[in-house]
Amino acid sequence: MASSFGRAPDAVSNLADPARSAVNWAPALAGAAVALATTLILAALGSGLGFAAASPWPGSGASVTTFAVGIGIWLIVTQWLSSFMGGYIAGRLRTKWVGVHSHEVFFRDTAHGLLAWAVATGVMGAVALSATASAAGAAADATSATVSYATDAMLRSDRADANASSEMRSEIGRLLSRGDELQAGDRNYIASRVAAQTGISAQEARQRVDAAALSIRVAADKARKASSALGFFTALSMLIGAFIASVAAAYGGQLRDKDADRVD
């Protein structure tokens, strides 16, 4: 029997049922299940390789930016492999279409691969959200650590009795961690508290405040860039996964029809 690939456009078999939907959910769901299992395996492997934790401390472990880029690359790898497995299974398990033109067969196989990817992606959306939340949490921890360190550096003194109260530290930390530029009034207030607490000159206190505010702005900017990079990588990985699943399903369907012809 000739393969459905290469069949003439007018070669339509009486076995084809035009009233029946071309969507077959069984192979699509099977492919989605395989894609989900593959994603879980790769997610566990990525966690073991260190893509699930970042260090907020400079020079200790992966930085926030490196962590976000590492997660993004691993998301692409995960989507690539899991989508290929899911799409291939979806295309290969679908029974051969009889009396359907080869172009239509190609489209249907591609669509079933895309369906398998869509189902798996919808279910595994929690994994992507977890990765995004993990990176966001690491960025928040990095910014919080920078604020704490900046506060300690400003209040550092050689005086034995220069222990700042927790209320003072909290107040200074809140003023420094504001999202906008440090206002002149807040800057002068913090400088006066630092000078009174440490015994240093007003000019040196202002220099400490400026250095602290700059370090916090740099940390916040790095966190923002890391979040943007992770969002870009997440969207890119999904597009790659959709494409790979569709191509893999078409390839699996082609092998399916060739094997069916050998049996016939």
C-alpha positions in Angstrom: 0.0 0.0 0.0 1.3 3.4 -0.9 2.1 5.9 1.9 -0.3 8.7 2.6 2.7 11.0 2.0 2.8 11.9 -1.7 -0.8 10.9 -2.3 -2.6 12.8 -5.1 -4.9 15.6 -3.9 -7.9 13.8 -5.3 -7.1 10.4 -3.8 -9.7 10.3 -1.1 -10.7 7.0 0.5 -14.2 6.1 1.4 -12.8 5.1 4.8 -12.4 8.8 5.7 -15.2 10.1 7.9 -15.7 13.8 7.2 -18.0 14.2 10.2 -15.3 13.0 12.6 -13.0 15.5 14.3 -9.4 15.4 13.3 -8.3 15.9 16.9 -7.4 12.7 18.7 -6.8 13.6 22.4 -5.3 10.2 23.4 -1.9 10.6 21.7 -1.9 14.3 22.5 -2.4 13.6 26.2 0.1 10.8 26.1 2.7 13.2 24.6 1.8 15.8 27.2 2.4 13.2 30.0 5.8 12.3 28.6 6.7 16.0 28.3 5.6 16.5 31.9 7.7 13.6 33.2 10.7 14.8 31.2 10.3 18.3 32.6 10.2 17.0 36.1 13.4 15.0 35.6 15.2 18.0 34.0 13.9 20.3 36.8 15.3 18.0 39.4 18.6 17.8 37.5 18.7 21.6 37.2 18.2 21.9 41.0 21.0 19.5 41.6 23.3 21.5 39.3 22.6 24.6 41.3 20.0 26.4 39.3 17.5 26.6 42.2 19.5 28.7 44.6 21.4 32.0 44.4 23.7 33.7 46.9 22.9 37.3 47.6 26.5 37.9 48.8 29.1 39.0 46.3 31.8 36.4 45.7 29.7 33.6 47.4 28.0 31.3 44.9 26.1 32.6 41.9 25.1 36.2 41.7 21.5 37.2 41.1 22.2 38.0 37.4 24.1 34.8 36.8 21.4 32.9 38.6 18.6 34.4 36.4 20.6 33.7 33.2 21.3 30.2 34.3 17.6 29.5 35.0 16.7 31.0 31.6 19.2 28.8 29.7 18.0 25.7 31.7 14.4 26.6 30.9 15.3 26.6 27.2 17.1 23.2 27.5 14.1 21.8 29.4 11.6 23.0 26.9 13.7 21.7 24.0 14.1 18.2 25.3 10.7 17.7 26.9 8.8 19.2 23.9 10.7 16.9 21.5 9.8 13.9 23.6 6.2 14.9 24.0 5.7 15.9 20.3 7.4 12.7 19.0 5.2 10.5 21.2 2.0 12.4 20.1 2.9 12.0 16.4 4.0 8.4 16.6 1.1 7.1 18.7 -1.6 8.6 16.4 -3.0 5.9 14.1 -2.5 6.5 10.4 -5.0 8.8 8.7 -6.6 7.0 5.7 -7.7 8.9 2.7 -6.1 12.2 3.7 -3.8 14.2 1.6 -0.1 14.3 2.7 -0.3 18.0 3.4 -3.2 17.6 5.7 -1.5 14.7 7.4 1.5 16.9 8.1 -0.7 19.7 9.5 -2.6 17.3 11.7 0.5 15.7 13.1 2.0 19.2 13.7 -1.2 20.3 15.5 -1.2 17.3 17.7 2.4 18.0 18.8 1.3 21.6 19.5 -1.6 20.3 21.6 0.7 18.1 23.6 3.0 21.0 24.2 0.1 23.3 25.2 -1.4 20.8 27.7 2.0 20.1 29.3 2.9 23.8 29.4 -0.5 24.6 31.0 0.1 22.0 33.7 3.7 22.8 34.3 3.1 26.6 34.4 3.7 26.2 38.2 7.3 25.2 37.5 7.9 28.4 35.4 6.2 30.5 38.1 8.3 28.8 40.7 11.5 29.6 38.8 10.4 33.2 38.4 9.5 33.5 42.1 12.8 31.9 43.1 14.7 34.5 41.0 12.6 37.3 42.3 13.2 36.1 45.9 16.9 35.9 45.3 16.8 39.5 43.9 14.8 40.7 47.0 17.3 39.0 49.3 20.2 40.6 47.5 18.7 44.1 47.9 17.8 43.5 51.5 21.3 42.3 52.3 22.7 45.4 50.6 20.5 47.7 52.7 21.6 45.9 55.9 25.2 46.1 55.0 25.0 49.7 53.9 23.3 50.6 57.3 26.0 48.7 59.2 28.8 50.5 57.2 27.3 53.9 57.9 27.0 53.3 61.6 30.4 51.8 62.0 32.5 53.5 64.7 35.6 52.9 66.9 33.7 54.2 69.9 32.9 51.5 72.4 29.4 53.0 73.2 28.4 53.6 69.6 25.8 50.8 69.4 22.9 52.0 67.4 19.4 50.8 68.5 17.4 48.5 66.4 14.8 51.3 65.9 17.5 53.6 64.4 18.7 50.9 62.1 15.2 50.0 60.9 14.4 53.7 60.3 17.6 54.3 58.3 17.0 51.1 56.4 13.5 52.1 55.4 14.7 55.5 54.2 17.5 54.0 52.2 15.3 51.3 50.6 12.8 53.7 49.1 12.3 53.1 45.4 12.9 56.7 44.4 15.9 58.9 44.7 17.0 59.7 48.3 15.5 63.1 49.1 17.7 65.9 50.4 15.8 66.1 53.6 16.1 62.4 54.2 19.8 62.5 53.2 20.5 65.3 55.7 18.5 63.5 58.4 20.4 60.2 58.0 23.7 62.0 57.9 23.0 63.8 61.1 22.0 60.6 62.8 25.1 58.9 61.6 27.3 61.8 62.7 25.7 61.9 66.1 25.9 58.1 66.6 29.5 57.6 65.3 31.1 60.9 66.2 32.4 61.5 62.7 32.2 64.9 60.9 29.1 65.9 59.0 30.9 65.8 55.7 32.1 62.2 56.3 28.6 61.2 57.3 27.2 62.6 54.1 29.8 60.7 52.1 28.8 57.5 53.9 25.1 58.1 53.1 25.9 58.8 49.4 27.9 55.6 49.1 25.2 53.6 50.8 22.5 55.0 48.6 24.6 54.3 45.5 25.2 50.7 46.4 21.5 50.1 47.0 20.6 51.7 43.7 23.1 49.4 41.9 21.7 46.3 43.7 18.1 47.3 42.8 19.1 47.9 39.2 20.7 44.5 39.0 17.6 42.8 40.4 15.4 44.6 37.9 17.6 43.5 35.0 17.7 39.9 36.3 13.9 39.9 36.5 13.6 41.2 32.9 16.1 38.7 31.6 14.3 35.8 33.2 11.0 36.9 31.7 12.6 37.1 28.3 14.1 33.6 28.6 10.8 32.2 29.8 8.9 33.5 26.8 11.7 32.4 24.4 11.8 28.9 25.9 8.1 28.5 25.4 8.3 29.6 21.8 11.1 27.1 21.2 9.1 24.4 22.9 6.1 25.0 20.8 8.2 24.8 17.6 10.1 21.7 18.6 6.9 19.8 19.7 5.3 20.6 16.3 8.3 19.5 14.3 8.8 16.4 16.4 5.2 15.3 16.0 5.4 15.7 12.2 8.6 13.6 12.2 7.0 11.0 14.4 4.0 10.9 12.1 6.2 10.4 9.1 7.9 7.5 10.7 4.5 6.1 11.8 3.3 6.1 8.2 6.5 4.5 6.8 6.2 1.7 9.4 2.5 1.2 8.5 3.4 0.9 4.8 6.0 -1.8 5.6 3.4 -3.8 7.5 0.9 -3.4 4.7 
